[in-house]
Each structure stands twice: as C-alpha cells, then as structure tokens.
C-alpha cells in the first residue's frame, strides 16, 4: 500500500526558452501552491539562447484542492514563459496496452516487471495479430485480443483496435509487433507509442537481420527503444544498449543475445515513460534518470 506521502507525489515536466530567473520563478510558483519540492532536475541547452528542461517532484499537502488549482494556474505561467508542461501524479496509474506478434520475450518481461512492481503501471489488454500467445497472457489474468491484419484488412483492423483502446489506455508498447502503424493511428497517440528493434539498422533492414549480421561477422549487437513517428524507426530515442559478441557466436546465439538486450532496453524505456522522466524536444529526448 502506498504511503500518504507517495499518494500525494506529483511530477511536473517543463520545457521552455531559457530566461534568467526561470528556475526561481518555477520554484516560487510551486511554493505558492503549497508544494514541498523533493527533487528538482534541469538541463539547459544554451545558457543565453537555448531551451531549459525541468523535472520537478513534489508533495502536495492538500492534494484534492491543490492539484486542481495548480493545473489551472500552470496555463497562465505557461503562456507568460512560452512553456510546454505536463503534470502527473501517483494516484493516476498509467495504463499500458501491449501489442505483440509471436515473440514473447519482451512481452513477458513487461508483464513480470509490472507484476513485481518494478514498473508502476496497469496492463488492461494485450493485442496481437496472431493467437500464439493467448494462453500465456490470459494465464496472467490479462485480456487478450486477436486482431488479424492483412493488406486488405489493415484499415478495418486499426479501426477495431482503436475502439478497444478508446478510454482504456494511456500509451502503447510495441513488444516486437511486426506491423507498421498508419499515420492516422500514430496521430492518436503522439509520443505515446514505444517501439523496440535491433540496432543493426540501417545496415540489415528486413527479415533475418541476425543471420545477415552473422554472415557479416559483426562484433556488436544492440537494441533501440524509441517513440513511434511516421518516419519508420526514426522516432525520438529513449534507450539503447549494446553487447559485444565474438566469432564463437552462431546466428542462433546472436538471436538469443539480441532478445536479452531488446527486452531490457524496452523495459527501461517503458519504466522511464511511466515515471515521467522523458521530455521530447523535436526528434530528441531529454531523460532525467
């Protein structure tokens, strides 16, 4: 059970043009709203003419009234300082839909981390274009929705998917979901769809990348987690990692090692998103870890 302090814990993310005194302005603003700041992180791209990014964690003594007033007054502050802001609190747990095809490693890693409390989110549903993983998902008490996708039925499948998601999820994780989402679908969840893929791109695009990497004799394999945009696999990067391999690795060894890297990189990215540690600026991210 969360303590009362944790239940009142709130996170504010801010991005705005740099201006002398902006840190003090934000701090005093929160003080006026009876916020007790417990952590304040900031990054400035250029002290004179750049952007400043802030992540502030604080507790509100009278949460029910203070939180609403804080939201209302942030609009005025944002207009004055040309801010973009996002306010989150511990009482509203994020809801994550997982999309998957046939590979279960990333899916099960996320389910395990949610079950163990390492990722503080709910999983209201898993959606797949195959039925292969239904049993292991439903065994965990999570609803599983099979929505087949083909060239002919893609629009219909996405419409059905959106109906399932409506009002029930806050973000989506593509846990090795081997379908390309349409621009119309992506527009419904801006910077709220997280994808994972191997880091051989763009060298080994398409099918069997680990076989071709083996044939090429690569010495590093890795994974990249990023937000999904209309530019395939080119969205803002959240997390990456690599693993050194040798000539002793077979093509199958590379696949196994790759799956381990992928699931851990994806889990880190999802956790940071859930913990409100990511600010997207253009096609880059600022990660407050």
C-alpha atoms as an extended CHARMM CRD file, in Angstrom:
* protein
*
       289  EXT
         1         1  UNK       CA              0.0000000000        0.0000000000        0.0000000000  PROA      1               0.0000000000
         2         2  UNK       CA              1.3240000000        3.4530000000       -0.8870000000  PROA      2               0.0000000000
         3         3  UNK       CA              2.0890000000        5.8330000000        1.9470000000  PROA      3               0.0000000000
         4         4  UNK       CA              0.0890000000        9.0700000000        2.0860000000  PROA      4               0.0000000000
         5         5  UNK       CA              3.2170000000       10.9230000000        1.0100000000  PROA      5               0.0000000000
         6         6  UNK       CA              3.6470000000        8.7260000000       -2.0400000000  PROA      6               0.0000000000
         7         7  UNK       CA             -0.0350000000        9.0820000000       -2.9080000000  PROA      7               0.0000000000
         8         8  UNK       CA              0.4270000000       12.8510000000       -2.9830000000  PROA      8               0.0000000000
         9         9  UNK       CA              3.6350000000       12.7170000000       -5.0180000000  PROA      9               0.0000000000
        10        10  UNK       CA              3.3690000000       14.7980000000       -8.1980000000  PROA      10              0.0000000000
        11        11  UNK       CA              5.7150000000       15.2640000000      -11.1410000000  PROA      11              0.0000000000
        12        12  UNK       CA              5.9100000000       18.3580000000      -13.3330000000  PROA      12              0.0000000000
        13        13  UNK       CA              7.7630000000       18.3450000000      -16.6540000000  PROA      13              0.0000000000
        14        14  UNK       CA              8.5540000000       21.7020000000      -18.2630000000  PROA      14              0.0000000000
        15        15  UNK       CA             10.2820000000       22.8000000000      -21.4550000000  PROA      15              0.0000000000
        16        16  UNK       CA             10.6260000000       26.4620000000      -22.3830000000  PROA      16              0.0000000000
        17        17  UNK       CA             13.0810000000       29.0340000000      -23.7610000000  PROA      17              0.0000000000
        18        18  UNK       CA             15.9070000000       29.8970000000      -21.3890000000  PROA      18              0.0000000000
        19        19  UNK       CA             15.3600000000       33.0870000000      -19.4110000000  PROA      19              0.0000000000
        20        20  UNK       CA             17.2200000000       34.4710000000      -16.3810000000  PROA      20              0.0000000000
        21        21  UNK       CA             15.4020000000       33.5830000000      -13.1880000000  PROA      21              0.0000000000
        22        22  UNK       CA             13.1980000000       30.8990000000      -14.7030000000  PROA      22              0.0000000000
        23        23  UNK       CA             14.2770000000       28.2800000000      -12.1330000000  PROA      23              0.0000000000
        24        24  UNK       CA             13.4330000000       30.6490000000       -9.2920000000  PROA      24              0.0000000000
        25        25  UNK       CA             10.1100000000       31.5250000000      -10.9260000000  PROA      25              0.0000000000
        26        26  UNK       CA              9.0490000000       27.8880000000      -11.1360000000  PROA      26              0.0000000000
        27        27  UNK       CA             10.2280000000       27.1560000000       -7.5790000000  PROA      27              0.0000000000
        28        28  UNK       CA              8.3240000000       30.1150000000       -6.1460000000  PROA      28              0.0000000000
        29        29  UNK       CA              5.2580000000       29.2050000000       -8.1760000000  PROA      29              0.0000000000
        30        30  UNK       CA              5.2270000000       25.7240000000       -6.6290000000  PROA      30              0.0000000000
        31        31  UNK       CA              5.8420000000       27.1610000000       -3.1570000000  PROA      31              0.0000000000
        32        32  UNK       CA              2.8060000000       29.4190000000       -3.5700000000  PROA      32              0.0000000000
        33        33  UNK       CA              0.7570000000       26.2880000000       -4.2990000000  PROA      33              0.0000000000
        34        34  UNK       CA              1.9680000000       24.6200000000       -1.0720000000  PROA      34              0.0000000000
        35        35  UNK       CA              4.1950000000       22.1620000000       -2.8930000000  PROA      35              0.0000000000
        36        36  UNK       CA              7.0800000000       20.5920000000       -0.9920000000  PROA      36              0.0000000000
        37        37  UNK       CA              9.8090000000       20.0170000000       -3.5980000000  PROA      37              0.0000000000
        38        38  UNK       CA             11.6970000000       16.7420000000       -3.0860000000  PROA      38              0.0000000000
        39        39  UNK       CA             13.6400000000       16.6350000000       -6.3560000000  PROA      39              0.0000000000
        40        40  UNK       CA             14.4560000000       19.2640000000       -8.9890000000  PROA      40              0.0000000000
        41        41  UNK       CA             16.3810000000       18.3580000000      -12.1590000000  PROA      41              0.0000000000
        42        42  UNK       CA             17.0700000000       20.7170000000      -15.0330000000  PROA      42              0.0000000000
        43        43  UNK       CA             19.0440000000       20.8150000000      -18.2650000000  PROA      43              0.0000000000
        44        44  UNK       CA             19.8680000000       23.8630000000      -20.3760000000  PROA      44              0.0000000000
        45        45  UNK       CA             20.9970000000       23.5740000000      -23.9860000000  PROA      45              0.0000000000
        46        46  UNK       CA             22.4750000000       27.0950000000      -24.0440000000  PROA      46              0.0000000000
        47        47  UNK       CA             22.5400000000       29.4580000000      -21.0180000000  PROA      47              0.0000000000
        48        48  UNK       CA             21.9440000000       32.5020000000      -23.2230000000  PROA      48              0.0000000000
        49        49  UNK       CA             19.6170000000       31.4990000000      -26.0400000000  PROA      49              0.0000000000
        50        50  UNK       CA             18.7640000000       27.8450000000      -25.5810000000  PROA      50              0.0000000000
        51        51  UNK       CA             15.9950000000       25.7400000000      -24.1020000000  PROA      51              0.0000000000
        52        52  UNK       CA             15.6060000000       24.7330000000      -20.4790000000  PROA      52              0.0000000000
        53        53  UNK       CA             14.0570000000       21.4390000000      -19.4490000000  PROA      53              0.0000000000
        54        54  UNK       CA             12.8820000000       20.6950000000      -15.9150000000  PROA      54              0.0000000000
        55        55  UNK       CA             11.5710000000       17.7350000000      -13.9860000000  PROA      55              0.0000000000
        56        56  UNK       CA             10.2840000000       18.5120000000      -10.5140000000  PROA      56              0.0000000000
        57        57  UNK       CA              8.9310000000       16.0280000000       -7.9840000000  PROA      57              0.0000000000
        58        58  UNK       CA              6.9380000000       17.4140000000       -5.0870000000  PROA      58              0.0000000000
        59        59  UNK       CA              4.3060000000       16.5650000000       -2.4850000000  PROA      59              0.0000000000
        60        60  UNK       CA              1.0430000000       18.4470000000       -2.0580000000  PROA      60              0.0000000000
        61        61  UNK       CA             -0.2820000000       18.7180000000        1.4980000000  PROA      61              0.0000000000
        62        62  UNK       CA             -3.9110000000       19.2290000000        0.4570000000  PROA      62              0.0000000000
        63        63  UNK       CA             -3.8680000000       17.2150000000       -2.7440000000  PROA      63              0.0000000000
        64        64  UNK       CA             -7.5080000000       17.3180000000       -3.8310000000  PROA      64              0.0000000000
        65        65  UNK       CA             -7.7860000000       21.0960000000       -3.9310000000  PROA      65              0.0000000000
        66        66  UNK       CA             -4.1340000000       21.9950000000       -4.5930000000  PROA      66              0.0000000000
        67        67  UNK       CA             -3.7580000000       19.7680000000       -7.6520000000  PROA      67              0.0000000000
        68        68  UNK       CA             -6.7260000000       21.2660000000       -9.4910000000  PROA      68              0.0000000000
        69        69  UNK       CA             -5.6270000000       24.8310000000       -8.6800000000  PROA      69              0.0000000000
        70        70  UNK       CA             -2.0910000000       24.0060000000       -9.7850000000  PROA      70              0.0000000000
        71        71  UNK       CA             -3.3190000000       22.7750000000      -13.1620000000  PROA      71              0.0000000000
        72        72  UNK       CA             -5.3820000000       25.8960000000      -13.6990000000  PROA      72              0.0000000000
        73        73  UNK       CA             -2.5770000000       28.2960000000      -12.7950000000  PROA      73              0.0000000000
        74        74  UNK       CA              0.0160000000       26.4680000000      -14.8740000000  PROA      74              0.0000000000
        75        75  UNK       CA             -1.7860000000       27.6070000000      -18.0100000000  PROA      75              0.0000000000
        76        76  UNK       CA             -1.1460000000       31.2330000000      -17.0800000000  PROA      76              0.0000000000
        77        77  UNK       CA              2.5040000000       30.6010000000      -16.2570000000  PROA      77              0.0000000000
        78        78  UNK       CA              2.9510000000       28.6630000000      -19.4920000000  PROA      78              0.0000000000
        79        79  UNK       CA              1.5210000000       31.4970000000      -21.5660000000  PROA      79              0.0000000000
        80        80  UNK       CA              3.8370000000       34.0330000000      -19.9530000000  PROA      80              0.0000000000
        81        81  UNK       CA              7.0030000000       31.9520000000      -20.3860000000  PROA      81              0.0000000000
        82        82  UNK       CA              6.0730000000       30.0380000000      -23.5750000000  PROA      82              0.0000000000
        83        83  UNK       CA              6.1660000000       26.7660000000      -21.6820000000  PROA      83              0.0000000000
        84        84  UNK       CA              5.1070000000       23.2680000000      -22.5480000000  PROA      84              0.0000000000
        85        85  UNK       CA              4.2080000000       21.3590000000      -19.4040000000  PROA      85              0.0000000000
        86        86  UNK       CA              2.9340000000       18.0010000000      -18.2360000000  PROA      86              0.0000000000
        87        87  UNK       CA              1.6010000000       17.2500000000      -14.7800000000  PROA      87              0.0000000000
        88        88  UNK       CA              1.3150000000       13.7160000000      -13.4060000000  PROA      88              0.0000000000
        89        89  UNK       CA              0.5620000000       12.2080000000      -10.0230000000  PROA      89              0.0000000000
        90        90  UNK       CA              0.9020000000        8.8670000000       -8.2620000000  PROA      90              0.0000000000
        91        91  UNK       CA             -2.8440000000        8.4670000000       -7.8300000000  PROA      91              0.0000000000
        92        92  UNK       CA             -3.3870000000        8.0620000000      -11.5660000000  PROA      92              0.0000000000
        93        93  UNK       CA             -1.5460000000        4.9000000000      -12.5920000000  PROA      93              0.0000000000
        94        94  UNK       CA             -0.6990000000        4.7780000000      -16.2930000000  PROA      94              0.0000000000
        95        95  UNK       CA             -2.4320000000        2.1330000000      -18.4100000000  PROA      95              0.0000000000
        96        96  UNK       CA             -0.2790000000        0.3380000000      -20.9640000000  PROA      96              0.0000000000
        97        97  UNK       CA             -1.5570000000       -1.6580000000      -23.9330000000  PROA      97              0.0000000000
        98        98  UNK       CA              0.9690000000       -4.1480000000      -25.2950000000  PROA      98              0.0000000000
        99        99  UNK       CA              0.9830000000       -5.0430000000      -28.9930000000  PROA      99              0.0000000000
       100       100  UNK       CA              2.7550000000       -8.2880000000      -29.8910000000  PROA      100             0.0000000000
       101       101  UNK       CA              3.0510000000      -10.7510000000      -32.7690000000  PROA      101             0.0000000000
       102       102  UNK       CA              4.6550000000      -14.1140000000      -31.9270000000  PROA      102             0.0000000000
       103       103  UNK       CA              7.8400000000      -13.4270000000      -29.9680000000  PROA      103             0.0000000000
       104       104  UNK       CA              7.1650000000      -13.4740000000      -26.2340000000  PROA      104             0.0000000000
       105       105  UNK       CA             10.4130000000      -12.2740000000      -24.5830000000  PROA      105             0.0000000000
       106       106  UNK       CA              9.6480000000       -8.5300000000      -24.4630000000  PROA      106             0.0000000000
       107       107  UNK       CA              6.0010000000       -9.1730000000      -23.6240000000  PROA      107             0.0000000000
       108       108  UNK       CA              6.7660000000      -11.4260000000      -20.6680000000  PROA      108             0.0000000000
       109       109  UNK       CA              9.4910000000       -9.0920000000      -19.3970000000  PROA      109             0.0000000000
       110       110  UNK       CA              6.9890000000       -6.2410000000      -19.2280000000  PROA      110             0.0000000000
       111       111  UNK       CA              4.3250000000       -8.4080000000      -17.5780000000  PROA      111             0.0000000000
       112       112  UNK       CA              6.8240000000       -9.6360000000      -14.9910000000  PROA      112             0.0000000000
       113       113  UNK       CA              8.0580000000       -6.1250000000      -14.1860000000  PROA      113             0.0000000000
       114       114  UNK       CA              4.5120000000       -4.8510000000      -13.7680000000  PROA      114             0.0000000000
       115       115  UNK       CA              3.5920000000       -7.8250000000      -11.5600000000  PROA      115             0.0000000000
       116       116  UNK       CA              6.7000000000       -7.3020000000       -9.4160000000  PROA      116             0.0000000000
       117       117  UNK       CA              6.0820000000       -3.5590000000       -9.0740000000  PROA      117             0.0000000000
       118       118  UNK       CA              9.2220000000       -2.5300000000      -10.9430000000  PROA      118             0.0000000000
       119       119  UNK       CA              7.0260000000       -0.7800000000      -13.4960000000  PROA      119             0.0000000000
       120       120  UNK       CA              4.1600000000        1.0350000000      -11.7750000000  PROA      120             0.0000000000
       121       121  UNK       CA              1.5250000000        0.6130000000      -14.4790000000  PROA      121             0.0000000000
       122       122  UNK       CA             -1.5290000000       -1.4290000000      -15.3700000000  PROA      122             0.0000000000
       123       123  UNK       CA             -1.9060000000       -3.6550000000      -18.4370000000  PROA      123             0.0000000000
       124       124  UNK       CA             -5.5870000000       -3.5350000000      -19.4100000000  PROA      124             0.0000000000
       125       125  UNK       CA             -5.0370000000       -5.5170000000      -22.5990000000  PROA      125             0.0000000000
       126       126  UNK       CA             -2.6740000000       -7.2580000000      -24.9980000000  PROA      126             0.0000000000
       127       127  UNK       CA             -3.4330000000       -7.0010000000      -28.7220000000  PROA      127             0.0000000000
       128       128  UNK       CA             -1.9430000000       -9.3330000000      -31.3020000000  PROA      128             0.0000000000
       129       129  UNK       CA             -2.2490000000      -10.1490000000      -34.9700000000  PROA      129             0.0000000000
       130       130  UNK       CA             -1.7250000000      -13.8340000000      -34.0660000000  PROA      130             0.0000000000
       131       131  UNK       CA             -3.2250000000      -16.1450000000      -31.4510000000  PROA      131             0.0000000000
       132       132  UNK       CA              0.0440000000      -17.8170000000      -30.4450000000  PROA      132             0.0000000000
       133       133  UNK       CA              0.4920000000      -16.0110000000      -27.1200000000  PROA      133             0.0000000000
       134       134  UNK       CA             -3.1100000000      -16.0250000000      -25.9180000000  PROA      134             0.0000000000
       135       135  UNK       CA             -2.6380000000      -18.7900000000      -23.3340000000  PROA      135             0.0000000000
       136       136  UNK       CA              0.3710000000      -17.3020000000      -21.5570000000  PROA      136             0.0000000000
       137       137  UNK       CA             -1.2170000000      -13.8350000000      -21.4650000000  PROA      137             0.0000000000
       138       138  UNK       CA             -4.6200000000      -14.9630000000      -20.2030000000  PROA      138             0.0000000000
       139       139  UNK       CA             -2.8750000000      -17.1100000000      -17.6140000000  PROA      139             0.0000000000
       140       140  UNK       CA             -1.6780000000      -13.8140000000      -16.1270000000  PROA      140             0.0000000000
       141       141  UNK       CA             -5.2480000000      -12.5200000000      -15.9750000000  PROA      141             0.0000000000
       142       142  UNK       CA             -4.7860000000      -10.0350000000      -18.8150000000  PROA      142             0.0000000000
       143       143  UNK       CA             -7.4000000000       -9.7360000000      -21.6120000000  PROA      143             0.0000000000
       144       144  UNK       CA             -6.0290000000      -10.8730000000      -24.9900000000  PROA      144             0.0000000000
       145       145  UNK       CA             -7.4680000000       -9.5500000000      -28.2470000000  PROA      145             0.0000000000
       146       146  UNK       CA             -6.6980000000      -11.2300000000      -31.5550000000  PROA      146             0.0000000000
       147       147  UNK       CA             -6.9680000000       -8.8090000000      -34.4830000000  PROA      147             0.0000000000
       148       148  UNK       CA             -5.5810000000      -10.2710000000      -37.7210000000  PROA      148             0.0000000000
       149       149  UNK       CA             -4.0120000000       -7.7930000000      -40.1270000000  PROA      149             0.0000000000
       150       150  UNK       CA             -3.5510000000       -8.0420000000      -43.8870000000  PROA      150             0.0000000000
       151       151  UNK       CA             -3.0890000000       -5.5160000000      -46.6640000000  PROA      151             0.0000000000
       152       152  UNK       CA             -6.7940000000       -5.7780000000      -47.4500000000  PROA      152             0.0000000000
       153       153  UNK       CA             -7.9960000000       -5.5090000000      -43.8390000000  PROA      153             0.0000000000
       154       154  UNK       CA             -5.4680000000       -3.0610000000      -42.3590000000  PROA      154             0.0000000000
       155       155  UNK       CA             -7.8700000000       -0.0910000000      -42.1160000000  PROA      155             0.0000000000
       156       156  UNK       CA            -10.5890000000       -2.2440000000      -40.5780000000  PROA      156             0.0000000000
       157       157  UNK       CA             -8.1220000000       -3.8140000000      -38.1210000000  PROA      157             0.0000000000
       158       158  UNK       CA             -6.8490000000       -0.4130000000      -36.9690000000  PROA      158             0.0000000000
       159       159  UNK       CA            -10.3940000000        0.8830000000      -36.5430000000  PROA      159             0.0000000000
       160       160  UNK       CA            -11.2530000000       -2.1320000000      -34.3840000000  PROA      160             0.0000000000
       161       161  UNK       CA             -8.0540000000       -1.6590000000      -32.3970000000  PROA      161             0.0000000000
       162       162  UNK       CA             -8.8460000000        1.9970000000      -31.7200000000  PROA      162             0.0000000000
       163       163  UNK       CA            -12.2940000000        1.0020000000      -30.4830000000  PROA      163             0.0000000000
       164       164  UNK       CA            -10.6980000000       -1.3590000000      -27.9670000000  PROA      164             0.0000000000
       165       165  UNK       CA             -8.2110000000        1.2780000000      -26.8110000000  PROA      165             0.0000000000
       166       166  UNK       CA            -10.6610000000        4.1800000000      -26.5060000000  PROA      166             0.0000000000
       167       167  UNK       CA            -10.6480000000        5.4730000000      -22.9410000000  PROA      167             0.0000000000
       168       168  UNK       CA             -8.8390000000        2.4110000000      -21.6050000000  PROA      168             0.0000000000
       169       169  UNK       CA             -5.1280000000        3.0650000000      -22.2020000000  PROA      169             0.0000000000
       170       170  UNK       CA             -2.6640000000        5.9270000000      -21.8520000000  PROA      170             0.0000000000
       171       171  UNK       CA              0.1500000000        4.5770000000      -24.0180000000  PROA      171             0.0000000000
       172       172  UNK       CA              1.0880000000        1.6440000000      -26.2270000000  PROA      172             0.0000000000
       173       173  UNK       CA              4.1560000000       -0.5840000000      -26.2840000000  PROA      173             0.0000000000
       174       174  UNK       CA              5.0810000000       -2.4610000000      -29.4470000000  PROA      174             0.0000000000
       175       175  UNK       CA              6.7400000000       -5.5240000000      -27.8970000000  PROA      175             0.0000000000
       176       176  UNK       CA              8.0230000000       -6.9700000000      -31.1760000000  PROA      176             0.0000000000
       177       177  UNK       CA              4.7890000000       -6.1960000000      -33.0040000000  PROA      177             0.0000000000
       178       178  UNK       CA              5.6050000000       -6.8890000000      -36.6280000000  PROA      178             0.0000000000
       179       179  UNK       CA              3.1450000000       -4.4880000000      -38.2400000000  PROA      179             0.0000000000
       180       180  UNK       CA              3.5930000000       -0.8900000000      -39.4040000000  PROA      180             0.0000000000
       181       181  UNK       CA              1.0550000000        1.5140000000      -37.9330000000  PROA      181             0.0000000000
       182       182  UNK       CA             -0.5990000000        4.0640000000      -40.1790000000  PROA      182             0.0000000000
       183       183  UNK       CA             -0.0290000000        7.8310000000      -39.7450000000  PROA      183             0.0000000000
       184       184  UNK       CA             -3.6900000000        8.1590000000      -38.7550000000  PROA      184             0.0000000000
       185       185  UNK       CA             -3.2470000000        5.6410000000      -35.9390000000  PROA      185             0.0000000000
       186       186  UNK       CA              0.0190000000        7.1970000000      -34.7410000000  PROA      186             0.0000000000
       187       187  UNK       CA             -1.5910000000       10.6440000000      -34.6140000000  PROA      187             0.0000000000
       188       188  UNK       CA             -3.9680000000        9.3740000000      -31.9020000000  PROA      188             0.0000000000
       189       189  UNK       CA             -1.0220000000        8.6690000000      -29.5540000000  PROA      189             0.0000000000
       190       190  UNK       CA              1.6960000000       11.2920000000      -30.1410000000  PROA      190             0.0000000000
       191       191  UNK       CA              4.8570000000       10.3440000000      -28.2150000000  PROA      191             0.0000000000
       192       192  UNK       CA              2.8290000000        7.6120000000      -26.5200000000  PROA      192             0.0000000000
       193       193  UNK       CA              3.7860000000        4.6060000000      -28.6410000000  PROA      193             0.0000000000
       194       194  UNK       CA              7.0800000000        2.9400000000      -27.7300000000  PROA      194             0.0000000000
       195       195  UNK       CA              8.8100000000        0.5420000000      -30.1220000000  PROA      195             0.0000000000
       196       196  UNK       CA             11.8220000000       -1.7610000000      -29.7850000000  PROA      196             0.0000000000
       197       197  UNK       CA             14.0730000000       -3.0420000000      -32.5430000000  PROA      197             0.0000000000
       198       198  UNK       CA             17.5720000000       -4.3620000000      -33.0320000000  PROA      198             0.0000000000
       199       199  UNK       CA             20.2760000000       -1.7670000000      -33.6290000000  PROA      199             0.0000000000
       200       200  UNK       CA             21.5430000000       -3.2170000000      -36.9010000000  PROA      200             0.0000000000
       201       201  UNK       CA             19.5010000000       -0.6270000000      -38.7740000000  PROA      201             0.0000000000
       202       202  UNK       CA             20.0540000000        0.6520000000      -41.3640000000  PROA      202             0.0000000000
       203       203  UNK       CA             22.7240000000       -1.9220000000      -42.2560000000  PROA      203             0.0000000000
       204       204  UNK       CA             20.4960000000       -5.0120000000      -42.0940000000  PROA      204             0.0000000000
       205       205  UNK       CA             16.9700000000       -3.9430000000      -42.9220000000  PROA      205             0.0000000000
       206       206  UNK       CA             14.1780000000       -6.5020000000      -43.2910000000  PROA      206             0.0000000000
       207       207  UNK       CA             13.9580000000      -10.1950000000      -42.4780000000  PROA      207             0.0000000000
       208       208  UNK       CA             16.6130000000      -12.3360000000      -40.7550000000  PROA      208             0.0000000000
       209       209  UNK       CA             18.8950000000       -9.4980000000      -39.5950000000  PROA      209             0.0000000000
       210       210  UNK       CA             20.7780000000      -11.7540000000      -37.1810000000  PROA      210             0.0000000000
       211       211  UNK       CA             21.6110000000      -14.2440000000      -39.9240000000  PROA      211             0.0000000000
       212       212  UNK       CA             22.9430000000      -11.4740000000      -42.1280000000  PROA      212             0.0000000000
       213       213  UNK       CA             24.8050000000       -9.9690000000      -39.1810000000  PROA      213             0.0000000000
       214       214  UNK       CA             26.3710000000      -13.3870000000      -38.5310000000  PROA      214             0.0000000000
       215       215  UNK       CA             27.4010000000      -13.6700000000      -42.1710000000  PROA      215             0.0000000000
       216       216  UNK       CA             28.9500000000      -10.2090000000      -41.9700000000  PROA      216             0.0000000000
       217       217  UNK       CA             30.8510000000      -11.0570000000      -38.7770000000  PROA      217             0.0000000000
       218       218  UNK       CA             29.5260000000       -8.2630000000      -36.5780000000  PROA      218             0.0000000000
       219       219  UNK       CA             31.1870000000       -7.7180000000      -33.2060000000  PROA      219             0.0000000000
       220       220  UNK       CA             28.4380000000       -5.6770000000      -31.5220000000  PROA      220             0.0000000000
       221       221  UNK       CA             24.7050000000       -6.2580000000      -31.3080000000  PROA      221             0.0000000000
       222       222  UNK       CA             22.2360000000       -3.9870000000      -29.6170000000  PROA      222             0.0000000000
       223       223  UNK       CA             18.7220000000       -2.6260000000      -29.3310000000  PROA      223             0.0000000000
       224       224  UNK       CA             16.9670000000        0.7250000000      -29.5660000000  PROA      224             0.0000000000
       225       225  UNK       CA             13.7180000000        1.8010000000      -27.9130000000  PROA      225             0.0000000000
       226       226  UNK       CA             12.0650000000        4.8980000000      -29.3330000000  PROA      226             0.0000000000
       227       227  UNK       CA              8.7850000000        6.7180000000      -29.7380000000  PROA      227             0.0000000000
       228       228  UNK       CA              6.9440000000        5.9040000000      -32.9410000000  PROA      228             0.0000000000
       229       229  UNK       CA              6.5610000000        8.5720000000      -35.6140000000  PROA      229             0.0000000000
       230       230  UNK       CA              5.5590000000        8.4990000000      -39.2620000000  PROA      230             0.0000000000
       231       231  UNK       CA              9.2310000000        8.0490000000      -40.1690000000  PROA      231             0.0000000000
       232       232  UNK       CA              9.7780000000        4.3110000000      -39.7490000000  PROA      232             0.0000000000
       233       233  UNK       CA             12.1830000000        3.5040000000      -36.8820000000  PROA      233             0.0000000000
       234       234  UNK       CA             13.3890000000        7.1220000000      -36.7510000000  PROA      234             0.0000000000
       235       235  UNK       CA             11.4320000000        8.4920000000      -33.7970000000  PROA      235             0.0000000000
       236       236  UNK       CA             12.9650000000       10.0700000000      -30.6620000000  PROA      236             0.0000000000
       237       237  UNK       CA             15.2720000000        7.5470000000      -28.9940000000  PROA      237             0.0000000000
       238       238  UNK       CA             14.5890000000        6.7300000000      -25.3440000000  PROA      238             0.0000000000
       239       239  UNK       CA             17.1400000000        3.9990000000      -24.5630000000  PROA      239             0.0000000000
       240       240  UNK       CA             19.8450000000        1.9410000000      -26.2740000000  PROA      240             0.0000000000
       241       241  UNK       CA             22.3270000000       -0.7190000000      -25.2690000000  PROA      241             0.0000000000
       242       242  UNK       CA             24.9010000000       -2.9630000000      -26.9210000000  PROA      242             0.0000000000
       243       243  UNK       CA             26.5040000000       -6.3300000000      -26.2740000000  PROA      243             0.0000000000
       244       244  UNK       CA             29.9170000000       -7.3890000000      -27.5560000000  PROA      244             0.0000000000
       245       245  UNK       CA             29.9550000000      -10.7210000000      -29.3890000000  PROA      245             0.0000000000
       246       246  UNK       CA             32.6970000000      -12.8620000000      -30.9170000000  PROA      246             0.0000000000
       247       247  UNK       CA             33.2650000000      -15.2560000000      -33.7860000000  PROA      247             0.0000000000
       248       248  UNK       CA             32.1480000000      -18.0760000000      -31.4790000000  PROA      248             0.0000000000
       249       249  UNK       CA             28.5360000000      -16.8840000000      -31.6340000000  PROA      249             0.0000000000
       250       250  UNK       CA             26.3180000000      -18.7630000000      -34.0630000000  PROA      250             0.0000000000
       251       251  UNK       CA             23.4320000000      -16.9900000000      -35.8140000000  PROA      251             0.0000000000
       252       252  UNK       CA             21.1070000000      -18.5010000000      -33.1860000000  PROA      252             0.0000000000
       253       253  UNK       CA             23.3730000000      -17.3020000000      -30.3610000000  PROA      253             0.0000000000
       254       254  UNK       CA             23.0790000000      -13.7970000000      -31.7840000000  PROA      254             0.0000000000
       255       255  UNK       CA             19.2840000000      -14.0620000000      -31.7950000000  PROA      255             0.0000000000
       256       256  UNK       CA             19.2130000000      -15.1970000000      -28.1710000000  PROA      256             0.0000000000
       257       257  UNK       CA             21.6080000000      -12.4570000000      -27.0600000000  PROA      257             0.0000000000
       258       258  UNK       CA             19.6420000000       -9.9350000000      -29.0840000000  PROA      258             0.0000000000
       259       259  UNK       CA             16.3980000000      -10.8750000000      -27.3530000000  PROA      259             0.0000000000
       260       260  UNK       CA             18.0190000000      -10.3130000000      -23.9490000000  PROA      260             0.0000000000
       261       261  UNK       CA             19.2320000000       -6.8480000000      -24.9280000000  PROA      261             0.0000000000
       262       262  UNK       CA             15.8980000000       -5.9340000000      -26.5140000000  PROA      262             0.0000000000
       263       263  UNK       CA             13.7590000000       -6.8550000000      -23.5140000000  PROA      263             0.0000000000
       264       264  UNK       CA             15.9250000000       -4.9570000000      -21.0350000000  PROA      264             0.0000000000
       265       265  UNK       CA             16.1950000000       -1.8570000000      -23.2280000000  PROA      265             0.0000000000
       266       266  UNK       CA             12.4250000000       -1.8290000000      -23.7640000000  PROA      266             0.0000000000
       267       267  UNK       CA             11.7320000000       -2.3060000000      -20.0510000000  PROA      267             0.0000000000
       268       268  UNK       CA             13.9730000000        0.6510000000      -19.1680000000  PROA      268             0.0000000000
       269       269  UNK       CA             12.2790000000        2.8600000000      -21.7600000000  PROA      269             0.0000000000
       270       270  UNK       CA              8.8060000000        1.9120000000      -20.5350000000  PROA      270             0.0000000000
       271       271  UNK       CA              9.7700000000        2.4850000000      -16.8940000000  PROA      271             0.0000000000
       272       272  UNK       CA             11.1490000000        5.9590000000      -17.6680000000  PROA      272             0.0000000000
       273       273  UNK       CA              7.9940000000        6.8310000000      -19.5820000000  PROA      273             0.0000000000
       274       274  UNK       CA              5.8110000000        5.6430000000      -16.7050000000  PROA      274             0.0000000000
       275       275  UNK       CA              7.9210000000        7.5520000000      -14.1750000000  PROA      275             0.0000000000
       276       276  UNK       CA              7.6020000000       10.7470000000      -16.2570000000  PROA      276             0.0000000000
       277       277  UNK       CA             11.3420000000       11.0180000000      -16.8070000000  PROA      277             0.0000000000
       278       278  UNK       CA             11.2100000000       11.7300000000      -20.5390000000  PROA      278             0.0000000000
       279       279  UNK       CA             10.7680000000       15.0570000000      -22.3330000000  PROA      279             0.0000000000
       280       280  UNK       CA             10.5630000000       15.0050000000      -26.1240000000  PROA      280             0.0000000000
       281       281  UNK       CA             12.0190000000       18.0070000000      -27.9150000000  PROA      281             0.0000000000
       282       282  UNK       CA             11.8910000000       17.7720000000      -31.6910000000  PROA      282             0.0000000000
       283       283  UNK       CA             13.2690000000       14.3780000000      -32.5970000000  PROA      283             0.0000000000
       284       284  UNK       CA             15.3690000000       14.0590000000      -29.4380000000  PROA      284             0.0000000000
       285       285  UNK       CA             14.6610000000       13.1760000000      -25.8390000000  PROA      285             0.0000000000
       286       286  UNK       CA             15.8640000000       14.5180000000      -22.5100000000  PROA      286             0.0000000000
       287       287  UNK       CA             15.9430000000       11.6630000000      -19.9850000000  PROA      287             0.0000000000
       288       288  UNK       CA             16.0870000000       12.5420000000      -16.2730000000  PROA      288             0.0000000000
       289       289  UNK       CA             17.4180000000        9.2850000000      -14.7680000000  PROA      289             0.0000000000
